[in-house]
Amino acid sequence: MTNEAHRDGDGDATFRVRPYALTGGRTRANLDLPLETLVLCSARGQAVLNQVGLEQRRILLLATEAISLAEISAHLDVVVGATRVLVGDLVASGFLESRSGSYTEQPDIQLLERVLDGLKAL
């Protein structure tokens, strides 16, 4: 297997690993995790930081504060499908805690109006 070399914005050659190599050839996650799912590193995840692979370690470090799958994908520069597989494995192992689904609280209407006004001002 060869890595793809490419040049980033600074002109430095970097190496990228193909997504299927990161996921062991899997294209679907074991868990259904929407893009907006928030994950947080668990105590168990903190304990195994030095025992997991590079990408898993990077995810656990990113998740020291709640972070969405979409954000993890962007930080790692990995396609969302591969991120779902990696994060799904970490959630299933108990290394990450996930929070997704609907919220019972209704959003503050005044806050939404201020956001809308701000967007219109752009």
C-alpha positions as CSV (number, residue, x, y, z in Angstrom):
1,M,0.0,0.0,0.0
2,T,1.4,3.4,-0.9
3,N,0.5,6.8,0.6
4,E,-0.5,9.6,-1.6
5,A,1.8,12.6,-1.4
6,H,0.4,16.0,-1.9
7,R,1.4,19.6,-1.2
8,D,-0.5,21.7,1.3
9,G,-0.9,25.4,1.2
10,D,2.6,26.0,2.7
11,G,4.3,23.9,0.0
12,D,5.3,21.1,2.4
13,A,4.8,17.6,1.1
14,T,2.5,15.6,3.4
15,F,1.2,12.1,3.2
16,R,-2.5,11.1,3.2
17,V,-3.8,7.6,4.1
18,R,-6.7,6.5,2.1
19,P,-10.0,6.3,4.1
20,Y,-10.4,2.5,3.6
21,A,-7.0,2.0,5.2
22,L,-8.1,3.9,8.3
23,T,-11.3,1.9,8.6
24,G,-10.0,-1.5,7.7
25,G,-11.9,-1.5,4.5
26,R,-15.3,-0.9,6.1
27,T,-17.5,1.7,4.5
28,R,-20.4,1.7,7.0
29,A,-20.4,2.4,10.7
30,N,-21.8,-0.1,13.2
31,L,-23.8,2.7,14.8
32,D,-26.1,5.2,13.1
33,L,-24.4,8.5,14.0
34,P,-25.7,11.7,12.4
35,L,-23.3,14.5,11.5
36,E,-24.5,16.6,14.4
37,T,-23.9,13.9,17.0
38,L,-21.8,15.3,19.8
39,V,-19.1,13.1,21.3
40,L,-17.0,13.4,24.4
41,C,-14.0,11.4,25.5
42,S,-14.9,9.1,28.4
43,A,-12.6,8.3,31.4
44,R,-12.0,4.9,29.7
45,G,-11.0,6.8,26.6
46,Q,-8.5,8.9,28.5
47,A,-7.0,5.7,30.0
48,V,-6.3,4.1,26.6
49,L,-4.9,7.2,24.8
50,N,-1.5,5.6,24.4
51,Q,-2.9,2.2,23.4
52,V,-4.9,3.2,20.4
53,G,-4.0,4.0,16.8
54,L,-3.0,7.5,15.7
55,E,-6.4,8.5,14.2
56,Q,-8.3,7.2,17.2
57,R,-5.9,9.1,19.5
58,R,-6.5,12.3,17.5
59,I,-10.3,11.8,17.8
60,L,-10.1,11.2,21.6
61,L,-7.9,14.3,22.0
62,L,-10.3,16.4,19.9
63,A,-13.2,15.1,22.1
64,T,-11.9,16.4,25.4
65,E,-14.7,18.9,24.9
66,A,-17.9,18.0,23.2
67,I,-17.4,18.0,19.4
68,S,-19.6,17.0,16.5
69,L,-18.8,14.3,13.9
70,A,-18.7,17.0,11.2
71,E,-16.1,19.0,13.2
72,I,-14.0,15.9,13.7
73,S,-14.1,15.1,10.0
74,A,-12.9,18.6,9.2
75,H,-10.1,18.6,11.8
76,L,-8.8,15.2,10.6
77,D,-9.3,16.1,6.9
78,V,-11.0,12.7,6.5
79,V,-14.2,12.0,4.6
80,V,-17.3,11.8,6.8
81,G,-18.0,8.2,6.1
82,A,-14.6,7.1,7.5
83,T,-15.1,9.4,10.5
84,R,-18.4,7.8,11.2
85,V,-16.7,4.3,11.2
86,L,-13.9,5.5,13.4
87,V,-16.1,7.3,15.9
88,G,-18.6,4.5,15.9
89,D,-15.9,2.1,16.9
90,L,-14.8,4.4,19.7
91,V,-18.4,4.8,21.0
92,A,-19.0,1.1,20.8
93,S,-15.8,0.5,22.8
94,G,-16.9,3.0,25.5
95,F,-14.0,5.3,24.7
96,L,-16.4,8.1,23.6
97,E,-19.8,9.1,24.9
98,S,-22.3,10.2,22.2
99,R,-25.1,12.7,22.5
100,S,-27.5,13.0,19.7
101,G,-31.2,13.1,19.0
102,S,-33.9,15.7,19.6
103,Y,-33.8,18.2,22.4
104,T,-36.8,18.6,24.6
105,E,-36.2,22.3,25.2
106,Q,-37.5,24.7,22.6
107,P,-35.0,27.3,21.4
108,D,-35.3,30.8,22.7
109,I,-37.3,32.8,20.2
110,Q,-35.5,36.0,21.0
111,L,-32.1,34.4,20.4
112,L,-33.3,33.0,17.0
113,E,-34.6,36.5,16.0
114,R,-31.2,38.0,16.9
115,V,-29.4,35.4,14.8
116,L,-31.7,36.0,11.9
117,D,-31.2,39.8,12.2
118,G,-27.4,39.2,12.3
119,L,-27.6,37.0,9.2
120,K,-29.7,39.6,7.3
121,A,-27.1,42.3,8.2
122,L,-24.4,40.3,6.4
